[in-house]
C-alpha cells in the first residue's frame, strides 16, 4: 500500500452537468441490465462528510509531501454518511447492489446501513476489532465521560475506537481489551503500510469481481495495491462493464465503458433520480438485546447488550439505570440485579445513556417482563430532529431475518 503522493497533486477535472447527466443515464441502463452489480469506493466518497482524501490537492499524503500539516477533518464517529453512502444502502436493500468493496476505514459504510455480509472493508474499520482466537468481532465507538476536577465537571471523549496504541510498533494491533466470549486478546482491523490485506475480505472481493457484469468505482484514484486489482478484474473481463467516477485520472481509465469526472454525490444523485429511487435520510439505528434471568424467586438478573445485525456485540451505551434502583451499570456487559419478585406483566423501566456520537439524549425503554426471555429492541435516532423511536422484535432470530439496516 502506497503511503505517499507527489508534491503537486494530479489535476482534478469536473465535467459539465449536462455531460454527467448523460453518462448517468447510460449507467442506469447498465445497472438495470446487470445481474451482479458491485461498487468499489475510495476516500472520495467521504469528502463531503468532512473527511479528507489522500491524493487530492488537500489530501493527507499530498500535504505531507509538501511538508504542510494535515487538513482538519470531521470526527469520523460523528460524521454523517453522504448522499452516496445512503444511495448505496437503498440499492442494497432493493437487491440491486450485490456487493460493496471499500478502501475506507472510516466506518461510514457500516454505519449508513451496509450489511456486514455484503461488504469487504479491505483496509479495515477503525470502529471494529476482532479476536484472533475465536473470530468474534466487536463494533466500538467513543465513550463520552464526565471527569471532575476541583468540583468542576468536564465532559471529555475517551478514545474507545477499536484502534491500537501501537506501543510496540506499527504491527502491534492489540487494543488492550479482551474477548467477552473466549477471553482472548482483541486486535484492531486497520491495515497499516506493508501489511497484507485481510484474506477473507480480499477473497470475497475477488470472487464478486470475477462474477460481476458491472462495477462502479466511486472516489478512488486506484493507485493503492492490491486493492486496485478488484475493479481491474471487471474491466478486463469479457462482457463486463466498468464505470469510474473520480475527479482525477486513474491508471485503468482505458478499461472503462463510462468515465465520469465529478464528485460521487453529483453522479449518485442523478443515478437515483433516473432510477426513480429515493436517497434515504441517515437515521442512526441501534439494536439492544434485553435478557432477564431468574436466579431465585425474588432475585433476577437483567442484562442489556448492544448488538449488530449479525449478533456481533456493539458498543454504544454509556450506562443503564433501572427505575427504583440506586445502582447504575456503567460497564459492559450492563448487568442490573433485581431483588424483588417479578410477576408477568411487570414493567421494567430502563434509562439508557448513550455514548453520544450525535448528541443523542437519554432514552427511557419500558421492558415488559413475561418470564425468562431475551427480547430485541430497534432504537432509531433521527439526527435532524433529535428524537428517538422504539420498536420491539419478537425474538432475536426474527430480527435477524427481518431487519436489513443498522447504524
C-alpha positions as CSV (number, residue, x, y, z in Angstrom):
1,X,0.0,0.0,0.0
2,X,1.5,3.3,-1.0
3,X,1.7,6.0,1.7
4,X,3.0,8.8,-0.5
5,X,1.9,11.2,-3.1
6,X,3.7,13.8,-5.4
7,X,4.1,17.3,-4.1
8,X,1.8,18.5,-6.9
9,X,-1.4,16.6,-6.9
10,X,-2.8,15.2,-10.2
11,X,-5.1,17.7,-11.8
12,X,-8.8,17.5,-10.9
13,X,-11.5,17.7,-13.6
14,X,-15.2,18.5,-13.3
15,X,-17.4,17.8,-16.3
16,X,-20.4,19.9,-17.2
17,X,-23.6,18.9,-15.5
18,X,-25.1,18.0,-18.9
19,X,-22.3,15.6,-19.6
20,X,-22.6,13.9,-16.2
21,X,-26.4,13.7,-16.7
22,X,-25.9,11.9,-20.0
23,X,-23.4,9.4,-18.5
24,X,-25.7,8.8,-15.5
25,X,-28.4,7.8,-17.9
26,X,-26.1,5.3,-19.6
27,X,-25.0,4.0,-16.3
28,X,-28.6,3.5,-15.2
29,X,-29.3,1.4,-18.3
30,X,-26.3,-0.8,-17.4
31,X,-27.4,-1.1,-13.8
32,X,-30.9,-2.2,-14.8
33,X,-29.5,-4.8,-17.2
34,X,-26.9,-6.1,-14.8
35,X,-27.2,-9.4,-12.9
36,X,-24.3,-8.8,-10.5
37,X,-23.6,-5.2,-9.9
38,X,-20.7,-4.3,-7.5
39,X,-19.3,-1.0,-6.3
40,X,-15.8,-0.1,-5.3
41,X,-15.3,3.0,-3.1
42,X,-12.3,5.2,-2.0
43,X,-11.8,8.2,0.1
44,X,-13.6,10.5,-2.4
45,X,-17.0,9.1,-1.3
46,X,-16.5,10.6,2.2
47,X,-15.1,14.0,1.4
48,X,-18.5,15.7,1.5
49,X,-18.8,14.3,5.1
50,X,-15.8,16.4,6.1
51,X,-13.2,13.6,5.8
52,X,-10.3,14.5,3.5
53,X,-9.0,12.2,0.8
54,X,-5.3,11.3,0.4
55,X,-4.1,12.4,-3.0
56,X,-6.3,15.3,-3.9
57,X,-4.9,18.9,-3.7
58,X,-5.6,19.0,0.0
59,X,-5.2,15.3,0.6
60,X,-3.3,14.0,3.6
61,X,-0.4,12.4,1.6
62,X,-0.2,15.4,-0.8
63,X,0.1,17.8,2.2
64,X,2.7,15.6,3.8
65,X,4.8,15.5,0.6
66,X,4.6,19.4,0.7
67,X,5.7,19.5,4.3
68,X,2.3,21.0,5.3
69,X,0.1,20.0,8.2
70,X,-2.8,17.7,7.6
71,X,-6.2,19.1,6.9
72,X,-8.5,19.3,9.9
73,X,-11.4,16.9,9.4
74,X,-14.6,15.8,11.0
75,X,-14.6,13.2,13.8
76,X,-15.4,10.0,11.9
77,X,-17.6,8.9,14.8
78,X,-19.8,12.0,14.3
79,X,-19.6,12.3,10.6
80,X,-22.9,12.0,8.7
81,X,-22.9,9.4,5.8
82,X,-23.1,11.2,2.5
83,X,-25.8,11.0,-0.1
84,X,-23.6,8.5,-2.0
85,X,-23.4,6.3,1.1
86,X,-27.1,6.4,1.6
87,X,-27.8,5.7,-2.1
88,X,-25.8,2.5,-1.9
89,X,-27.8,1.5,1.1
90,X,-31.0,1.9,-0.9
91,X,-29.6,-0.1,-3.8
92,X,-28.5,-2.8,-1.4
93,X,-31.9,-3.0,0.3
94,X,-33.6,-3.3,-3.1
95,X,-31.3,-6.1,-4.2
96,X,-29.7,-4.1,-7.0
97,X,-26.3,-3.7,-5.4
98,X,-24.9,-7.2,-4.8
99,X,-21.6,-6.4,-3.2
100,X,-19.5,-3.4,-2.0
101,X,-15.7,-3.3,-1.8
102,X,-14.2,-0.3,0.1
103,X,-10.7,1.0,0.8
104,X,-12.1,3.3,3.5
105,X,-11.6,2.6,7.2
106,X,-13.9,5.5,8.5
107,X,-16.7,3.1,9.3
108,X,-19.4,5.2,7.4
109,X,-20.5,2.4,5.2
110,X,-21.4,0.1,8.1
111,X,-23.0,3.0,10.0
112,X,-25.0,4.0,7.0
113,X,-26.7,0.6,6.8
114,X,-24.5,-1.6,4.6
115,X,-24.8,-5.2,5.9
116,X,-21.6,-6.9,7.1
117,X,-22.1,-9.8,4.8
118,X,-22.2,-7.6,1.7
119,X,-19.0,-5.6,2.2
120,X,-15.3,-6.2,2.1
121,X,-13.5,-3.4,4.0
122,X,-10.1,-4.1,2.5
123,X,-8.2,-1.6,4.7
124,X,-10.1,-2.3,7.9
125,X,-12.6,-0.3,10.0
126,X,-11.5,2.0,12.8
127,X,-14.6,1.0,14.8
128,X,-14.1,-2.8,14.5
129,X,-11.9,-5.0,16.5
130,X,-11.6,-8.8,16.4
131,X,-10.4,-11.8,18.4
132,X,-7.9,-14.0,16.5
133,X,-8.7,-17.0,18.7
134,X,-12.4,-17.3,18.0
135,X,-13.0,-14.8,15.2
136,X,-15.5,-12.8,17.2
137,X,-15.9,-9.2,16.1
138,X,-16.9,-6.1,18.1
139,X,-18.1,-2.7,16.8
140,X,-16.9,0.1,19.0
141,X,-17.3,3.9,19.4
142,X,-16.3,6.8,21.5
143,X,-17.2,6.7,25.2
144,X,-18.2,10.1,26.5
145,X,-17.3,10.6,30.2
146,X,-17.6,13.2,32.9
147,X,-14.5,13.9,34.9
148,X,-14.4,16.1,38.0
149,X,-11.5,18.4,38.9
150,X,-11.8,20.8,41.8
151,X,-15.6,20.3,41.9
152,X,-15.9,21.3,38.3
153,X,-17.4,18.7,35.9
154,X,-15.6,18.4,32.5
155,X,-17.1,16.5,29.6
156,X,-14.5,14.6,27.7
157,X,-14.2,12.0,25.0
158,X,-12.4,8.8,26.0
159,X,-10.9,7.1,23.0
160,X,-12.9,3.9,22.7
161,X,-12.3,3.4,19.0
162,X,-11.1,0.0,18.1
163,X,-7.5,1.2,17.3
164,X,-4.3,0.0,18.9
165,X,-1.9,2.4,20.6
166,X,0.9,0.7,18.6
167,X,3.2,0.9,21.6
168,X,5.5,-1.9,20.2
169,X,5.4,-0.7,16.6
170,X,3.2,-0.4,13.5
171,X,2.3,-4.1,13.6
172,X,1.2,-4.2,17.2
173,X,-2.6,-4.3,16.7
174,X,-3.6,-5.2,20.3
175,X,-6.3,-2.9,21.7
176,X,-5.8,-3.9,25.3
177,X,-9.3,-5.3,25.6
178,X,-10.3,-9.0,25.9
179,X,-12.8,-11.0,24.0
180,X,-16.1,-11.5,26.0
181,X,-16.6,-14.9,24.5
182,X,-13.2,-16.6,24.9
183,X,-11.0,-14.2,26.8
184,X,-8.5,-13.8,24.0
185,X,-6.8,-10.6,23.2
186,X,-8.6,-8.2,20.8
187,X,-6.9,-6.6,17.8
188,X,-7.8,-3.7,15.6
189,X,-8.6,-4.3,12.0
190,X,-6.7,-1.4,10.5
191,X,-4.3,-2.4,7.7
192,X,-1.0,-0.4,8.0
193,X,1.5,0.1,5.3
194,X,3.4,-3.0,4.4
195,X,0.8,-5.4,5.9
196,X,-1.3,-7.9,3.9
197,X,-5.0,-7.3,3.3
198,X,-7.4,-9.4,5.3
199,X,-7.6,-12.8,3.5
200,X,-11.3,-13.4,3.8
201,X,-12.3,-9.9,2.8
202,X,-9.9,-9.9,-0.2
203,X,-11.2,-13.4,-1.3
204,X,-14.8,-12.3,-1.2
205,X,-14.0,-9.1,-3.1
206,X,-12.2,-11.1,-5.8
207,X,-15.0,-13.7,-6.1
208,X,-17.6,-10.9,-6.5
209,X,-15.4,-9.1,-9.1
210,X,-15.0,-12.3,-11.1
211,X,-18.8,-12.8,-11.4
212,X,-19.7,-9.1,-11.7
213,X,-21.0,-7.9,-15.0
214,X,-20.8,-4.2,-13.8
215,X,-18.5,-2.4,-11.4
216,X,-18.8,1.2,-10.4
217,X,-15.8,2.9,-8.8
218,X,-16.6,6.0,-6.7
219,X,-13.9,8.3,-5.4
220,X,-10.8,6.3,-5.8
221,X,-7.5,7.1,-7.6
222,X,-7.0,3.3,-7.9
223,X,-3.3,3.7,-7.2
224,X,-3.2,1.6,-4.0
225,X,-2.3,-2.1,-4.4
226,X,-3.5,-4.7,-4.2
227,X,-7.0,-3.3,-3.6
228,X,-7.0,-1.6,-7.0
229,X,-6.9,-5.0,-8.7
230,X,-10.6,-5.5,-7.9
231,X,-12.1,-3.1,-10.5
232,X,-9.4,-4.1,-12.9
233,X,-10.7,-7.7,-12.8
234,X,-14.1,-6.4,-14.0
235,X,-12.6,-4.1,-16.5
236,X,-10.6,-6.9,-18.2
237,X,-13.4,-9.4,-18.1
238,X,-15.1,-10.2,-21.4
239,X,-18.7,-8.9,-21.4
240,X,-18.4,-7.0,-18.1
241,X,-18.5,-3.2,-17.9
242,X,-16.5,-0.8,-15.7
243,X,-17.5,2.7,-14.8
244,X,-15.3,5.1,-12.8
245,X,-16.3,8.4,-11.1
246,X,-13.3,10.3,-9.8
247,X,-12.0,13.8,-10.1
248,X,-8.5,12.7,-11.1
249,X,-7.4,10.2,-13.8
250,X,-6.8,6.6,-12.8
251,X,-4.3,4.0,-14.2
252,X,-7.2,2.0,-15.6
253,X,-9.2,4.7,-17.3
254,X,-8.5,2.9,-20.6
255,X,-10.6,-0.1,-19.4
256,X,-13.8,1.9,-18.7
257,X,-17.0,1.9,-20.6
258,X,-18.1,5.1,-18.7
259,X,-15.7,7.6,-17.3
260,X,-17.2,10.4,-15.2
261,X,-15.2,13.4,-13.8
262,X,-17.3,14.6,-10.9
263,X,-17.9,14.2,-7.2
264,X,-19.5,10.9,-6.2
265,X,-22.6,12.7,-4.8
266,X,-23.2,14.5,-8.1
267,X,-23.3,11.3,-10.0
268,X,-25.2,9.2,-7.5
269,X,-27.9,11.9,-7.1
270,X,-28.6,11.8,-10.8
271,X,-28.4,8.0,-10.9
272,X,-31.0,7.6,-8.1
273,X,-33.3,10.2,-9.8
274,X,-33.2,8.3,-13.1
275,X,-33.8,5.0,-11.3
276,X,-36.8,6.8,-9.6
277,X,-35.5,5.7,-6.2
278,X,-35.2,7.9,-3.1
279,X,-31.9,8.6,-1.3
280,X,-33.0,7.7,2.3
281,X,-32.0,10.1,5.1
282,X,-29.5,8.9,7.6
283,X,-31.1,7.5,10.7
284,X,-28.9,6.1,13.5
285,X,-30.2,2.6,14.2
286,X,-29.2,0.7,17.3
287,X,-30.1,-2.9,18.3
288,X,-30.5,-3.6,22.0
289,X,-30.9,-7.0,23.5
290,X,-32.6,-7.3,26.9
291,X,-32.3,-10.6,28.8
292,X,-34.0,-11.3,32.1
293,X,-32.8,-14.4,34.1
294,X,-34.4,-15.6,37.2
295,X,-31.9,-16.7,39.8
296,X,-34.3,-17.2,42.6
297,X,-38.0,-16.3,43.4
298,X,-37.0,-12.8,44.3
299,X,-33.7,-12.5,42.5
300,X,-33.4,-11.6,38.9
301,X,-30.6,-10.6,36.6
302,X,-31.2,-8.1,33.8
303,X,-28.6,-7.8,31.0
304,X,-28.6,-5.1,28.3
305,X,-26.3,-5.7,25.3
306,X,-25.8,-3.7,22.1
307,X,-25.7,-6.0,19.0
308,X,-25.1,-5.7,15.3
309,X,-27.2,-7.3,12.6
310,X,-25.1,-10.4,12.7
311,X,-25.2,-10.7,16.5
312,X,-21.8,-9.2,16.9
313,X,-21.5,-7.1,20.1
314,X,-21.8,-3.4,19.5
315,X,-20.7,-0.7,21.9
316,X,-23.0,2.4,22.0
317,X,-24.2,2.6,25.6
318,X,-22.6,4.6,28.4
319,X,-24.7,3.4,31.3
320,X,-28.0,1.7,32.1
321,X,-30.2,2.5,35.1
322,X,-33.3,0.7,36.3
323,X,-36.1,2.8,37.8
324,X,-36.2,2.2,41.6
325,X,-32.6,1.0,41.8
326,X,-29.8,3.1,43.2
327,X,-27.1,1.3,41.3
328,X,-26.2,2.2,37.7
329,X,-24.5,-0.2,35.4
330,X,-21.6,1.6,33.8
331,X,-19.6,-1.2,32.2
332,X,-20.2,-3.9,29.6
333,X,-22.0,-6.1,29.9
334,X,-24.6,-3.9,31.5
335,X,-26.0,-6.0,34.3
336,X,-28.6,-5.0,36.9
337,X,-29.7,-7.2,39.8
338,X,-33.3,-7.0,40.9
339,X,-34.1,-8.3,44.4
340,X,-37.8,-8.5,44.3
341,X,-40.5,-10.8,43.0
342,X,-41.4,-10.1,39.4
343,X,-44.9,-11.0,38.1
344,X,-45.7,-11.5,34.4
345,X,-46.6,-8.1,33.0
346,X,-44.3,-6.2,35.4
347,X,-42.7,-3.2,33.7
348,X,-39.0,-2.6,33.9
349,X,-38.2,1.0,33.1
350,X,-34.6,1.4,31.9
351,X,-32.9,4.7,31.4
352,X,-30.3,4.4,28.6
353,X,-27.4,6.8,28.4
354,X,-25.6,6.7,25.0
355,X,-22.1,7.5,24.0
356,X,-23.5,10.5,22.3
357,X,-21.8,10.4,18.9
358,X,-24.6,12.6,17.5
359,X,-25.7,14.2,20.8
360,X,-28.3,11.5,21.4
361,X,-30.3,12.2,24.6
362,X,-31.1,9.6,27.2
363,X,-33.9,7.2,26.3
364,X,-36.4,5.5,28.6
365,X,-37.2,2.0,27.5
366,X,-40.0,0.1,29.1
367,X,-39.5,-3.7,29.0
368,X,-42.5,-5.9,30.0
369,X,-41.4,-8.9,32.0
370,X,-43.1,-12.2,30.8
371,X,-40.8,-14.8,32.4
372,X,-37.3,-15.6,31.3
373,X,-36.8,-14.2,27.8
374,X,-34.5,-12.3,25.6
375,X,-36.0,-9.5,23.5
376,X,-34.6,-7.3,20.9
377,X,-35.4,-3.6,20.6
378,X,-34.7,-1.5,17.5
379,X,-33.8,2.1,18.5
380,X,-33.9,4.7,15.8
381,X,-32.5,8.2,16.4
382,X,-33.4,11.0,13.9
383,X,-30.3,13.1,13.7
384,X,-32.2,16.1,12.3
385,X,-35.0,16.4,14.9
386,X,-33.2,14.7,17.8
387,X,-36.0,12.2,18.6
388,X,-35.9,8.5,19.4
389,X,-38.4,5.8,18.3
390,X,-38.5,2.3,19.7
391,X,-39.7,-0.9,18.0
392,X,-39.6,-4.4,19.6
393,X,-38.8,-7.6,17.7
394,X,-40.4,-10.8,19.0
395,X,-37.1,-12.7,19.0
396,X,-33.5,-12.3,18.1
397,X,-34.0,-14.9,15.3
398,X,-36.9,-13.0,13.8
399,X,-35.0,-9.7,14.0
400,X,-32.1,-11.2,12.1
401,X,-34.4,-12.3,9.3
402,X,-36.5,-9.1,9.1
403,X,-34.1,-6.3,9.8
404,X,-32.0,-5.1,6.9
405,X,-30.3,-1.9,8.2
406,X,-28.3,-0.9,11.2
407,X,-26.4,2.2,12.0
